[in-house]
Amino acid sequence: MAKPKRHKKLTIADVQDLGRVLIDVSNLYPTRFLTERDFFPLVVTYLTGRIPSVDTEVAASEGTVDFELRGNNPTWLEIAVQPRSIVDSNCPDVKFPGHKWRTALYASQNRTELRKLRYEKRGKTRFLLLVDLTGRYDLATLRGGYLKEVRGQGPRKGKPVRVVLSTQDPSKDGHFIVRP
């Protein structure tokens, strides 16, 4: 495997690759990678190999953004994870973290993430990575919901956000841009 080339810009293809890697690793360790917080070390490791400077949990004007990638083209990245439903066959009453969120990737659940990305003054490029470990989300449905959510956030001008969906089925992966 060739060493990835370091560059100072995060592209949609990079974010799609990151989503694929997160799903592949979660399939290898299904009880270890369940929630957004579980994936943070993987995301930092992946991004550090491509972008010279990665910061986590960065304070922004609208809240705390998951990742800031500094450089010539500052970039913001938020991730949202829909965990798989895991049941232990020996003990079906055991609840794993993340079990309670059944609609974690819809726009209504990610309203604050979308707001943080749209209204932050710093940074040129903004990504929201949706990681679907269940494989049940549809790109067209998500697109409609996010576009409706942006229209519902009022007349304030905001920046475009690139929403990237990665699912268990790579043929369902895709992306769209949410514009003000």
URPENOR-V791280 format. One record per residue. N is the residue number from 1. OMEGA is omega as a letter, one per 40 degrees, with the letter a starting at -180 (NA if undefined). Layout:
BEGIN
<<N & OMEGA> <N & OMEGA>>
END
This chain:
BEGIN
<<1 & a> <2 & i> <3 & a> <4 & i> <5 & i> <6 & i> <7 & a> <8 & a> <9 & i> <10 & a> <11 & i> <12 & i> <13 & i> <14 & a> <15 & i> <16 & i> <17 & i> <18 & i> <19 & i> <20 & i> <21 & a> <22 & i> <23 & i> <24 & i> <25 & a> <26 & i> <27 & i> <28 & a> <29 & a> <30 & i> <31 & a> <32 & a> <33 & a> <34 & a> <35 & i> <36 & a> <37 & i> <38 & a> <39 & a> <40 & i> <41 & i> <42 & a> <43 & i> <44 & i> <45 & a> <46 & a> <47 & a> <48 & i> <49 & a> <50 & a> <51 & a> <52 & a> <53 & a> <54 & i> <55 & i> <56 & i> <57 & a> <58 & i> <59 & i> <60 & a> <61 & a> <62 & a> <63 & a> <64 & i> <65 & a> <66 & a> <67 & i> <68 & i> <69 & a> <70 & a> <71 & a> <72 & a> <73 & a> <74 & a> <75 & i> <76 & i> <77 & i> <78 & i> <79 & i> <80 & a> <81 & i> <82 & a> <83 & i> <84 & i> <85 & a> <86 & i> <87 & i> <88 & a> <89 & i> <90 & a> <91 & a> <92 & i> <93 & a> <94 & i> <95 & i> <96 & i> <97 & i> <98 & a> <99 & a> <100 & a> <101 & a> <102 & a> <103 & a> <104 & a> <105 & i> <106 & a> <107 & a> <108 & i> <109 & a> <110 & a> <111 & a> <112 & i> <113 & i> <114 & i> <115 & i> <116 & a> <117 & a> <118 & a> <119 & i> <120 & a> <121 & a> <122 & i> <123 & a> <124 & a> <125 & a> <126 & i> <127 & i> <128 & a> <129 & i> <130 & a> <131 & a> <132 & i> <133 & a> <134 & a> <135 & a> <136 & a> <137 & a> <138 & a> <139 & a> <140 & i> <141 & i> <142 & i> <143 & i> <144 & a> <145 & a> <146 & i> <147 & i> <148 & i> <149 & i> <150 & i> <151 & a> <152 & a> <153 & i> <154 & a> <155 & a> <156 & i> <157 & i> <158 & i> <159 & i> <160 & i> <161 & i> <162 & a> <163 & a> <164 & i> <165 & i> <166 & a> <167 & i> <168 & i> <169 & a> <170 & i> <171 & i> <172 & i> <173 & i> <174 & i> <175 & i> <176 & a> <177 & i> <178 & a> <179 & i> <180 & NA>>
END
